[in-house]
Amino acid sequence: MFLKLLALAIIGISLAADPLYETSGFHCKSKLSMRLDRRLHGEPRDAPPPFDVQVLDEEGHQTEYYEPGKIYTSNTF
């Protein structure tokens, strides 16, 4: 009887604590990717972004392409 209660308590605690642990590997999965996990963040929305990003090159001109070795500045509005 005692072993049954102990086993039941261990199973109950492990099931209750399961959502508290991050075991999906989300951080490793997104380390090299900008794609968001749809399971965690939901489906993409068809709406304008809440901000605008502007990327400027070394001379202060807006650019849309990156070149290796150059320094860029970004502004978020």
PDB file of N, CA, C and O in Angstrom:
ATOM      1  N   MET A   1       0.827  -1.201   0.000  1.00  0.00           N
ATOM      2  CA  MET A   1       0.000   0.000   0.000  1.00  0.00           C
ATOM      3  C   MET A   1       0.865   1.257   0.000  1.00  0.00           C
ATOM      4  O   MET A   1       0.606   2.217  -0.725  1.00  0.00           O
ATOM      5  N   PHE A   2       1.905   1.216   0.841  1.00  0.00           N
ATOM      6  CA  PHE A   2       2.796   2.376   0.927  1.00  0.00           C
ATOM      7  C   PHE A   2       3.510   2.619  -0.398  1.00  0.00           C
ATOM      8  O   PHE A   2       3.675   3.767  -0.811  1.00  0.00           O
ATOM      9  N   LEU A   3       3.936   1.547  -1.068  1.00  0.00           N
ATOM     10  CA  LEU A   3       4.625   1.690  -2.354  1.00  0.00           C
ATOM     11  C   LEU A   3       3.697   2.265  -3.420  1.00  0.00           C
ATOM     12  O   LEU A   3       4.129   3.052  -4.262  1.00  0.00           O
ATOM     13  N   LYS A   4       2.425   1.874  -3.386  1.00  0.00           N
ATOM     14  CA  LYS A   4       1.463   2.419  -4.346  1.00  0.00           C
ATOM     15  C   LYS A   4       1.279   3.916  -4.136  1.00  0.00           C
ATOM     16  O   LYS A   4       1.245   4.680  -5.100  1.00  0.00           O
ATOM     17  N   LEU A   5       1.159   4.337  -2.878  1.00  0.00           N
ATOM     18  CA  LEU A   5       1.011   5.766  -2.586  1.00  0.00           C
ATOM     19  C   LEU A   5       2.265   6.545  -2.969  1.00  0.00           C
ATOM     20  O   LEU A   5       2.178   7.656  -3.493  1.00  0.00           O
ATOM     21  N   LEU A   6       3.427   5.961  -2.707  1.00  0.00           N
ATOM     22  CA  LEU A   6       4.679   6.614  -3.067  1.00  0.00           C
ATOM     23  C   LEU A   6       4.803   6.760  -4.579  1.00  0.00           C
ATOM     24  O   LEU A   6       5.185   7.820  -5.076  1.00  0.00           O
ATOM     25  N   ALA A   7       4.479   5.695  -5.310  1.00  0.00           N
ATOM     26  CA  ALA A   7       4.534   5.750  -6.772  1.00  0.00           C
ATOM     27  C   ALA A   7       3.538   6.767  -7.314  1.00  0.00           C
ATOM     28  O   ALA A   7       3.857   7.518  -8.235  1.00  0.00           O
ATOM     29  N   LEU A   8       2.346   6.794  -6.754  1.00  0.00           N
ATOM     30  CA  LEU A   8       1.334   7.754  -7.183  1.00  0.00           C
ATOM     31  C   LEU A   8       1.779   9.185  -6.906  1.00  0.00           C
ATOM     32  O   LEU A   8       1.554  10.071  -7.730  1.00  0.00           O
ATOM     33  N   ALA A   9       2.405   9.421  -5.763  1.00  0.00           N
ATOM     34  CA  ALA A   9       2.893  10.760  -5.420  1.00  0.00           C
ATOM     35  C   ALA A   9       4.004  11.188  -6.367  1.00  0.00           C
ATOM     36  O   ALA A   9       4.034  12.338  -6.805  1.00  0.00           O
ATOM     37  N   ILE A  10       4.914  10.281  -6.689  1.00  0.00           N
ATOM     38  CA  ILE A  10       6.017  10.615  -7.603  1.00  0.00           C
ATOM     39  C   ILE A  10       5.482  10.930  -8.992  1.00  0.00           C
ATOM     40  O   ILE A  10       5.917  11.898  -9.616  1.00  0.00           O
ATOM     41  N   ILE A  11       4.556  10.135  -9.478  1.00  0.00           N
ATOM     42  CA  ILE A  11       3.966  10.390 -10.800  1.00  0.00           C
ATOM     43  C   ILE A  11       3.204  11.710 -10.796  1.00  0.00           C
ATOM     44  O   ILE A  11       3.302  12.483 -11.749  1.00  0.00           O
ATOM     45  N   GLY A  12       2.450  11.974  -9.741  1.00  0.00           N
ATOM     46  CA  GLY A  12       1.690  13.229  -9.658  1.00  0.00           C
ATOM     47  C   GLY A  12       2.597  14.442  -9.635  1.00  0.00           C
ATOM     48  O   GLY A  12       2.316  15.440 -10.299  1.00  0.00           O
ATOM     49  N   ILE A  13       3.678  14.371  -8.880  1.00  0.00           N
ATOM     50  CA  ILE A  13       4.616  15.504  -8.815  1.00  0.00           C
ATOM     51  C   ILE A  13       5.303  15.709 -10.155  1.00  0.00           C
ATOM     52  O   ILE A  13       5.470  16.846 -10.597  1.00  0.00           O
ATOM     53  N   SER A  14       5.705  14.615 -10.812  1.00  0.00           N
ATOM     54  CA  SER A  14       6.389  14.768 -12.097  1.00  0.00           C
ATOM     55  C   SER A  14       5.454  15.337 -13.160  1.00  0.00           C
ATOM     56  O   SER A  14       5.892  16.120 -14.003  1.00  0.00           O
ATOM     57  N   LEU A  15       4.183  14.962 -13.140  1.00  0.00           N
ATOM     58  CA  LEU A  15       3.228  15.513 -14.104  1.00  0.00           C
ATOM     59  C   LEU A  15       2.907  16.975 -13.807  1.00  0.00           C
ATOM     60  O   LEU A  15       2.717  17.767 -14.730  1.00  0.00           O
ATOM     61  N   ALA A  16       2.846  17.333 -12.539  1.00  0.00           N
ATOM     62  CA  ALA A  16       2.534  18.711 -12.168  1.00  0.00           C
ATOM     63  C   ALA A  16       3.700  19.636 -12.464  1.00  0.00           C
ATOM     64  O   ALA A  16       3.485  20.794 -12.823  1.00  0.00           O
ATOM     65  N   ALA A  17       4.927  19.157 -12.323  1.00  0.00           N
ATOM     66  CA  ALA A  17       6.107  19.996 -12.536  1.00  0.00           C
ATOM     67  C   ALA A  17       6.539  20.017 -13.989  1.00  0.00           C
ATOM     68  O   ALA A  17       7.380  20.836 -14.362  1.00  0.00           O
ATOM     69  N   ASP A  18       5.993  19.146 -14.819  1.00  0.00           N
ATOM     70  CA  ASP A  18       6.414  19.049 -16.213  1.00  0.00           C
ATOM     71  C   ASP A  18       6.311  20.366 -16.970  1.00  0.00           C
ATOM     72  O   ASP A  18       7.261  20.701 -17.678  1.00  0.00           O
ATOM     73  N   PRO A  19       5.220  21.147 -16.875  1.00  0.00           N
ATOM     74  CA  PRO A  19       5.148  22.398 -17.630  1.00  0.00           C
ATOM     75  C   PRO A  19       6.163  23.452 -17.177  1.00  0.00           C
ATOM     76  O   PRO A  19       6.392  24.425 -17.895  1.00  0.00           O
ATOM     77  N   LEU A  20       6.768  23.281 -16.018  1.00  0.00           N
ATOM     78  CA  LEU A  20       7.711  24.275 -15.526  1.00  0.00           C
ATOM     79  C   LEU A  20       9.084  24.157 -16.169  1.00  0.00           C
ATOM     80  O   LEU A  20       9.886  25.087 -16.084  1.00  0.00           O
ATOM     81  N   TYR A  21       9.365  23.041 -16.803  1.00  0.00           N
ATOM     82  CA  TYR A  21      10.676  22.817 -17.399  1.00  0.00           C
ATOM     83  C   TYR A  21      10.616  23.044 -18.896  1.00  0.00           C
ATOM     84  O   TYR A  21       9.672  22.613 -19.558  1.00  0.00           O
ATOM     85  N   GLU A  22      11.637  23.731 -19.439  1.00  0.00           N
ATOM     86  CA  GLU A  22      11.747  23.953 -20.880  1.00  0.00           C
ATOM     87  C   GLU A  22      12.582  22.824 -21.451  1.00  0.00           C
ATOM     88  O   GLU A  22      13.806  22.833 -21.324  1.00  0.00           O
ATOM     89  N   THR A  23      11.939  21.858 -22.075  1.00  0.00           N
ATOM     90  CA  THR A  23      12.659  20.715 -22.630  1.00  0.00           C
ATOM     91  C   THR A  23      12.461  20.582 -24.130  1.00  0.00           C
ATOM     92  O   THR A  23      12.867  19.579 -24.717  1.00  0.00           O
ATOM     93  N   SER A  24      11.847  21.569 -24.756  1.00  0.00           N
ATOM     94  CA  SER A  24      11.562  21.448 -26.184  1.00  0.00           C
ATOM     95  C   SER A  24      12.760  21.792 -27.047  1.00  0.00           C
ATOM     96  O   SER A  24      12.727  21.544 -28.252  1.00  0.00           O
ATOM     97  N   GLY A  25      13.825  22.359 -26.471  1.00  0.00           N
ATOM     98  CA  GLY A  25      14.976  22.748 -27.276  1.00  0.00           C
ATOM     99  C   GLY A  25      14.730  24.014 -28.060  1.00  0.00           C
ATOM    100  O   GLY A  25      15.400  24.254 -29.065  1.00  0.00           O
ATOM    101  N   PHE A  26      13.776  24.842 -27.625  1.00  0.00           N
ATOM    102  CA  PHE A  26      13.413  26.048 -28.375  1.00  0.00           C
ATOM    103  C   PHE A  26      14.606  26.952 -28.604  1.00  0.00           C
ATOM    104  O   PHE A  26      14.795  27.452 -29.713  1.00  0.00           O
ATOM    105  N   HIS A  27      15.421  27.173 -27.572  1.00  0.00           N
ATOM    106  CA  HIS A  27      16.526  28.111 -27.717  1.00  0.00           C
ATOM    107  C   HIS A  27      17.571  27.587 -28.692  1.00  0.00           C
ATOM    108  O   HIS A  27      18.138  28.358 -29.465  1.00  0.00           O
ATOM    109  N   CYS A  28      17.828  26.294 -28.662  1.00  0.00           N
ATOM    110  CA  CYS A  28      18.789  25.722 -29.605  1.00  0.00           C
ATOM    111  C   CYS A  28      18.232  25.774 -31.022  1.00  0.00           C
ATOM    112  O   CYS A  28      18.971  26.000 -31.981  1.00  0.00           O
ATOM    113  N   LYS A  29      16.931  25.565 -31.147  1.00  0.00           N
ATOM    114  CA  LYS A  29      16.306  25.534 -32.459  1.00  0.00           C
ATOM    115  C   LYS A  29      16.333  26.911 -33.111  1.00  0.00           C
ATOM    116  O   LYS A  29      16.472  27.008 -34.330  1.00  0.00           O
ATOM    117  N   SER A  30      16.203  27.973 -32.328  1.00  0.00           N
ATOM    118  CA  SER A  30      16.118  29.313 -32.900  1.00  0.00           C
ATOM    119  C   SER A  30      17.452  30.045 -32.884  1.00  0.00           C
ATOM    120  O   SER A  30      17.513  31.202 -33.300  1.00  0.00           O
ATOM    121  N   LYS A  31      18.516  29.411 -32.421  1.00  0.00           N
ATOM    122  CA  LYS A  31      19.800  30.092 -32.285  1.00  0.00           C
ATOM    123  C   LYS A  31      20.303  30.612 -33.628  1.00  0.00           C
ATOM    124  O   LYS A  31      20.812  31.731 -33.703  1.00  0.00           O
ATOM    125  N   LEU A  32      20.168  29.823 -34.679  1.00  0.00           N
ATOM    126  CA  LEU A  32      20.688  30.204 -35.985  1.00  0.00           C
ATOM    127  C   LEU A  32      19.583  30.584 -36.958  1.00  0.00           C
ATOM    128  O   LEU A  32      19.837  30.709 -38.156  1.00  0.00           O
ATOM    129  N   SER A  33      18.378  30.769 -36.475  1.00  0.00           N
ATOM    130  CA  SER A  33      17.259  31.061 -37.355  1.00  0.00           C
ATOM    131  C   SER A  33      16.433  32.204 -36.786  1.00  0.00           C
ATOM    132  O   SER A  33      16.279  32.322 -35.570  1.00  0.00           O
ATOM    133  N   MET A  34      15.902  33.048 -37.668  1.00  0.00           N
ATOM    134  CA  MET A  34      15.031  34.136 -37.240  1.00  0.00           C
ATOM    135  C   MET A  34      13.565  33.709 -37.271  1.00  0.00           C
ATOM    136  O   MET A  34      12.686  34.493 -36.915  1.00  0.00           O
ATOM    137  N   ARG A  35      13.294  32.469 -37.696  1.00  0.00           N
ATOM    138  CA  ARG A  35      11.915  31.994 -37.748  1.00  0.00           C
ATOM    139  C   ARG A  35      11.430  31.666 -36.349  1.00  0.00           C
ATOM    140  O   ARG A  35      12.135  31.022 -35.572  1.00  0.00           O
ATOM    141  N   LEU A  36      10.235  32.106 -36.035  1.00  0.00           N
ATOM    142  CA  LEU A  36       9.652  31.838 -34.726  1.00  0.00           C
ATOM    143  C   LEU A  36       8.921  30.506 -34.745  1.00  0.00           C
ATOM    144  O   LEU A  36       8.344  30.118 -35.761  1.00  0.00           O
ATOM    145  N   ASP A  37       8.950  29.821 -33.638  1.00  0.00           N
ATOM    146  CA  ASP A  37       8.243  28.562 -33.499  1.00  0.00           C
ATOM    147  C   ASP A  37       6.748  28.862 -33.431  1.00  0.00           C
ATOM    148  O   ASP A  37       6.295  29.535 -32.505  1.00  0.00           O
ATOM    149  N   ARG A  38       5.987  28.379 -34.388  1.00  0.00           N
ATOM    150  CA  ARG A  38       4.548  28.684 -34.447  1.00  0.00           C
ATOM    151  C   ARG A  38       3.788  28.066 -33.289  1.00  0.00           C
ATOM    152  O   ARG A  38       2.739  28.574 -32.894  1.00  0.00           O
ATOM    153  N   ARG A  39       4.308  26.972 -32.738  1.00  0.00           N
ATOM    154  CA  ARG A  39       3.660  26.371 -31.578  1.00  0.00           C
ATOM    155  C   ARG A  39       3.684  27.320 -30.390  1.00  0.00           C
ATOM    156  O   ARG A  39       2.731  27.357 -29.611  1.00  0.00           O
ATOM    157  N   LEU A  40       4.764  28.093 -30.240  1.00  0.00           N
ATOM    158  CA  LEU A  40       4.890  29.007 -29.111  1.00  0.00           C
ATOM    159  C   LEU A  40       4.334  30.394 -29.406  1.00  0.00           C
ATOM    160  O   LEU A  40       3.785  31.038 -28.513  1.00  0.00           O
ATOM    161  N   HIS A  41       4.468  30.866 -30.647  1.00  0.00           N
ATOM    162  CA  HIS A  41       4.119  32.250 -30.975  1.00  0.00           C
ATOM    163  C   HIS A  41       2.867  32.400 -31.825  1.00  0.00           C
ATOM    164  O   HIS A  41       2.432  33.525 -32.071  1.00  0.00           O
ATOM    165  N   GLY A  42       2.279  31.308 -32.276  1.00  0.00           N
ATOM    166  CA  GLY A  42       1.067  31.388 -33.077  1.00  0.00           C
ATOM    167  C   GLY A  42       1.364  31.589 -34.553  1.00  0.00           C
ATOM    168  O   GLY A  42       2.522  31.682 -34.961  1.00  0.00           O
ATOM    169  N   GLU A  43       0.328  31.654 -35.327  1.00  0.00           N
ATOM    170  CA  GLU A  43       0.451  31.829 -36.774  1.00  0.00           C
ATOM    171  C   GLU A  43       0.860  33.264 -37.106  1.00  0.00           C
ATOM    172  O   GLU A  43       0.595  34.176 -36.322  1.00  0.00           O
ATOM    173  N   PRO A  44       1.504  33.476 -38.261  1.00  0.00           N
ATOM    174  CA  PRO A  44       1.854  34.843 -38.671  1.00  0.00           C
ATOM    175  C   PRO A  44       0.602  35.694 -38.852  1.00  0.00           C
ATOM    176  O   PRO A  44      -0.447  35.195 -39.259  1.00  0.00           O
ATOM    177  N   ARG A  45       0.722  36.964 -38.550  1.00  0.00           N
ATOM    178  CA  ARG A  45      -0.418  37.877 -38.667  1.00  0.00           C
ATOM    179  C   ARG A  45      -0.277  38.726 -39.920  1.00  0.00           C
ATOM    180  O   ARG A  45       0.828  39.098 -40.316  1.00  0.00           O
ATOM    181  N   ASP A  46      -1.397  39.022 -40.530  1.00  0.00           N
ATOM    182  CA  ASP A  46      -1.407  39.861 -41.723  1.00  0.00           C
ATOM    183  C   ASP A  46      -1.765  41.281 -41.299  1.00  0.00           C
ATOM    184  O   ASP A  46      -2.883  41.744 -41.528  1.00  0.00           O
ATOM    185  N   ALA A  47      -0.813  41.963 -40.682  1.00  0.00           N
ATOM    186  CA  ALA A  47      -1.024  43.319 -40.186  1.00  0.00           C
ATOM    187  C   ALA A  47       0.289  44.089 -40.331  1.00  0.00           C
ATOM    188  O   ALA A  47       1.359  43.482 -40.384  1.00  0.00           O
ATOM    189  N   PRO A  48       0.215  45.392 -40.393  1.00  0.00           N
ATOM    190  CA  PRO A  48       1.461  46.160 -40.470  1.00  0.00           C
ATOM    191  C   PRO A  48       2.266  46.003 -39.183  1.00  0.00           C
ATOM    192  O   PRO A  48       1.684  45.875 -38.105  1.00  0.00           O
ATOM    193  N   PRO A  49       3.592  46.010 -39.279  1.00  0.00           N
ATOM    194  CA  PRO A  49       4.405  45.864 -38.068  1.00  0.00           C
ATOM    195  C   PRO A  49       4.230  47.062 -37.144  1.00  0.00           C
ATOM    196  O   PRO A  49       3.927  48.161 -37.609  1.00  0.00           O
ATOM    197  N   PRO A  50       4.415  46.866 -35.850  1.00  0.00           N
ATOM    198  CA  PRO A  50       4.236  47.969 -34.901  1.00  0.00           C
ATOM    199  C   PRO A  50       5.398  48.956 -34.899  1.00  0.00           C
ATOM    200  O   PRO A  50       5.369  49.946 -34.169  1.00  0.00           O
ATOM    201  N   PHE A  51       6.423  48.694 -35.712  1.00  0.00           N
ATOM    202  CA  PHE A  51       7.583  49.582 -35.757  1.00  0.00           C
ATOM    203  C   PHE A  51       8.182  49.553 -37.155  1.00  0.00           C
ATOM    204  O   PHE A  51       7.838  48.689 -37.963  1.00  0.00           O
ATOM    205  N   ASP A  52       9.068  50.485 -37.441  1.00  0.00           N
ATOM    206  CA  ASP A  52       9.756  50.564 -38.722  1.00  0.00           C
ATOM    207  C   ASP A  52      11.253  50.568 -38.444  1.00  0.00           C
ATOM    208  O   ASP A  52      11.713  51.278 -37.549  1.00  0.00           O
ATOM    209  N   VAL A  53      12.007  49.794 -39.190  1.00  0.00           N
ATOM    210  CA  VAL A  53      13.454  49.713 -39.009  1.00  0.00           C
ATOM    211  C   VAL A  53      14.125  50.351 -40.214  1.00  0.00           C
ATOM    212  O   VAL A  53      13.784  50.053 -41.358  1.00  0.00           O
ATOM    213  N   GLN A  54      15.077  51.227 -39.949  1.00  0.00           N
ATOM    214  CA  GLN A  54      15.829  51.903 -40.998  1.00  0.00           C
ATOM    215  C   GLN A  54      17.304  51.558 -40.801  1.00  0.00           C
ATOM    216  O   GLN A  54      17.834  51.721 -39.702  1.00  0.00           O
ATOM    217  N   VAL A  55      17.973  51.082 -41.857  1.00  0.00           N
ATOM    218  CA  VAL A  55      19.383  50.711 -41.780  1.00  0.00           C
ATOM    219  C   VAL A  55      20.183  51.705 -42.606  1.00  0.00           C
ATOM    220  O   VAL A  55      19.899  51.926 -43.783  1.00  0.00           O
ATOM    221  N   LEU A  56      21.196  52.305 -41.968  1.00  0.00           N
ATOM    222  CA  LEU A  56      22.033  53.311 -42.615  1.00  0.00           C
ATOM    223  C   LEU A  56      23.455  52.787 -42.748  1.00  0.00           C
ATOM    224  O   LEU A  56      23.959  52.104 -41.856  1.00  0.00           O
ATOM    225  N   ASP A  57      24.112  53.115 -43.885  1.00  0.00           N
ATOM    226  CA  ASP A  57      25.503  52.715 -44.057  1.00  0.00           C
ATOM    227  C   ASP A  57      26.432  53.701 -43.353  1.00  0.00           C
ATOM    228  O   ASP A  57      25.968  54.573 -42.618  1.00  0.00           O
ATOM    229  N   GLU A  58      27.752  53.567 -43.573  1.00  0.00           N
ATOM    230  CA  GLU A  58      28.738  54.405 -42.888  1.00  0.00           C
ATOM    231  C   GLU A  58      28.577  55.888 -43.214  1.00  0.00           C
ATOM    232  O   GLU A  58      28.926  56.745 -42.402  1.00  0.00           O
ATOM    233  N   GLU A  59      28.049  56.192 -44.397  1.00  0.00           N
ATOM    234  CA  GLU A  59      27.883  57.584 -44.827  1.00  0.00           C
ATOM    235  C   GLU A  59      26.523  58.150 -44.448  1.00  0.00           C
ATOM    236  O   GLU A  59      26.250  59.318 -44.728  1.00  0.00           O
ATOM    237  N   GLY A  60      25.670  57.364 -43.825  1.00  0.00           N
ATOM    238  CA  GLY A  60      24.362  57.840 -43.399  1.00  0.00           C
ATOM    239  C   GLY A  60      23.265  57.672 -44.426  1.00  0.00           C
ATOM    240  O   GLY A  60      22.171  58.206 -44.247  1.00  0.00           O
ATOM    241  N   HIS A  61      23.531  56.943 -45.501  1.00  0.00           N
ATOM    242  CA  HIS A  61      22.518  56.692 -46.527  1.00  0.00           C
ATOM    243  C   HIS A  61      21.764  55.405 -46.208  1.00  0.00           C
ATOM    244  O   HIS A  61      22.341  54.426 -45.735  1.00  0.00           O
ATOM    245  N   GLN A  62      20.473  55.433 -46.475  1.00  0.00           N
ATOM    246  CA  GLN A  62      19.659  54.244 -46.226  1.00  0.00           C
ATOM    247  C   GLN A  62      20.046  53.146 -47.215  1.00  0.00           C
ATOM    248  O   GLN A  62      20.242  53.411 -48.400  1.00  0.00           O
ATOM    249  N   THR A  63      20.152  51.925 -46.726  1.00  0.00           N
ATOM    250  CA  THR A  63      20.539  50.801 -47.567  1.00  0.00           C
ATOM    251  C   THR A  63      19.606  49.625 -47.335  1.00  0.00           C
ATOM    252  O   THR A  63      18.979  49.513 -46.281  1.00  0.00           O
ATOM    253  N   GLU A  64      19.520  48.761 -48.317  1.00  0.00           N
ATOM    254  CA  GLU A  64      18.688  47.570 -48.199  1.00  0.00           C
ATOM    255  C   GLU A  64      19.515  46.294 -48.261  1.00  0.00           C
ATOM    256  O   GLU A  64      18.981  45.205 -48.051  1.00  0.00           O
ATOM    257  N   TYR A  65      20.826  46.411 -48.549  1.00  0.00           N
ATOM    258  CA  TYR A  65      21.703  45.249 -48.657  1.00  0.00           C
ATOM    259  C   TYR A  65      22.888  45.413 -47.724  1.00  0.00           C
ATOM    260  O   TYR A  65      23.380  46.523 -47.519  1.00  0.00           O
ATOM    261  N   TYR A  66      23.340  44.314 -47.167  1.00  0.00           N
ATOM    262  CA  TYR A  66      24.500  44.320 -46.279  1.00  0.00           C
ATOM    263  C   TYR A  66      25.720  43.813 -47.037  1.00  0.00           C
ATOM    264  O   TYR A  66      25.624  42.884 -47.838  1.00  0.00           O
ATOM    265  N   GLU A  67      26.866  44.433 -46.775  1.00  0.00           N
ATOM    266  CA  GLU A  67      28.127  43.972 -47.340  1.00  0.00           C
ATOM    267  C   GLU A  67      29.061  43.611 -46.198  1.00  0.00           C
ATOM    268  O   GLU A  67      29.112  44.326 -45.197  1.00  0.00           O
ATOM    269  N   PRO A  68      29.797  42.523 -46.325  1.00  0.00           N
ATOM    270  CA  PRO A  68      30.712  42.121 -45.250  1.00  0.00           C
ATOM    271  C   PRO A  68      31.785  43.182 -45.000  1.00  0.00           C
ATOM    272  O   PRO A  68      32.311  43.778 -45.940  1.00  0.00           O
ATOM    273  N   GLY A  69      32.098  43.406 -43.746  1.00  0.00           N
ATOM    274  CA  GLY A  69      33.169  44.325 -43.378  1.00  0.00           C
ATOM    275  C   GLY A  69      32.746  45.767 -43.202  1.00  0.00           C
ATOM    276  O   GLY A  69      33.550  46.581 -42.748  1.00  0.00           O
ATOM    277  N   LYS A  70      31.518  46.116 -43.544  1.00  0.00           N
ATOM    278  CA  LYS A  70      31.048  47.491 -43.385  1.00  0.00           C
ATOM    279  C   LYS A  70      30.303  47.646 -42.066  1.00  0.00           C
ATOM    280  O   LYS A  70      29.784  46.676 -41.513  1.00  0.00           O
ATOM    281  N   ILE A  71      30.257  48.878 -41.573  1.00  0.00           N
ATOM    282  CA  ILE A  71      29.555  49.186 -40.334  1.00  0.00           C
ATOM    283  C   ILE A  71      28.214  49.816 -40.679  1.00  0.00           C
ATOM    284  O   ILE A  71      28.141  50.715 -41.516  1.00  0.00           O
ATOM    285  N   TYR A  72      27.159  49.346 -40.036  1.00  0.00           N
ATOM    286  CA  TYR A  72      25.812  49.845 -40.283  1.00  0.00           C
ATOM    287  C   TYR A  72      25.194  50.334 -38.977  1.00  0.00           C
ATOM    288  O   TYR A  72      25.540  49.873 -37.889  1.00  0.00           O
ATOM    289  N   THR A  73      24.272  51.280 -39.120  1.00  0.00           N
ATOM    290  CA  THR A  73      23.514  51.798 -37.988  1.00  0.00           C
ATOM    291  C   THR A  73      22.045  51.503 -38.243  1.00  0.00           C
ATOM    292  O   THR A  73      21.564  51.667 -39.364  1.00  0.00           O
ATOM    293  N   SER A  74      21.334  51.073 -37.220  1.00  0.00           N
ATOM    294  CA  SER A  74      19.902  50.820 -37.396  1.00  0.00           C
ATOM    295  C   SER A  74      19.105  51.722 -36.469  1.00  0.00           C
ATOM    296  O   SER A  74      19.485  51.949 -35.320  1.00  0.00           O
ATOM    297  N   ASN A  75      18.010  52.225 -36.979  1.00  0.00           N
ATOM    298  CA  ASN A  75      17.081  53.054 -36.211  1.00  0.00           C
ATOM    299  C   ASN A  75      15.728  52.356 -36.188  1.00  0.00           C
ATOM    300  O   ASN A  75      15.260  51.854 -37.210  1.00  0.00           O
ATOM    301  N   THR A  76      15.117  52.329 -35.036  1.00  0.00           N
ATOM    302  CA  THR A  76      13.784  51.743 -34.898  1.00  0.00           C
ATOM    303  C   THR A  76      12.812  52.847 -34.528  1.00  0.00           C
ATOM    304  O   THR A  76      13.014  53.570 -33.552  1.00  0.00           O
ATOM    305  N   PHE A  77      11.748  52.968 -35.323  1.00  0.00           N
ATOM    306  CA  PHE A  77      10.750  54.015 -35.089  1.00  0.00           C
ATOM    307  C   PHE A  77       9.454  53.390 -34.638  1.00  0.00           C
ATOM    308  O   PHE A  77       8.481  54.101 -34.387  1.00  0.00           O
TER     309      PHE A  77
END
